[in-house]
Amino acid sequence: MFIPKANRIATFSYLFKEGVLVVKKDTVSATHPHIEGPSNLEVMMLMKSLASRGFIRITFNWQYNYCYLTDEGIEYLRTYLALPAEIVPATHKKVAGRPEGRDREEDKFGGEGGRPAFRGGGDREYRGREGGFGRGGGGM
């Protein structure tokens, strides 16, 4: 299938930027919902081509193709799009650690006596021992 170069570059740029791509198995859709320019069929065929060469890994679930970029695919797209080595997909970027907040160890058990707050009476005292209206409850 002939795919215009502008559509090919738009698809490959999106795939490299995000690191993953979702394509619905819909061949008659006029456009891909996340990429400007190519039709959904063109994106499907490009992903099929990249998968056959081992540049992406495809998982198919509920009429959607989930395409994950491999290390070989990163190198291929980096040379195809003429990108420097410093630019990496969003899935390969390091995320920041947990923000500093309260110390979780000291508040783990509610702070009193070392027992968990959910044991014992607590907020369950509003329910009496009589039961309710369901099975086995003490009705009227």
Salt bridges, closest charged atoms under 4 A:
GLU75 OE2 - ARG78 NH1 3.17
ASP107 OD2 - ARG102 NH1 3.18
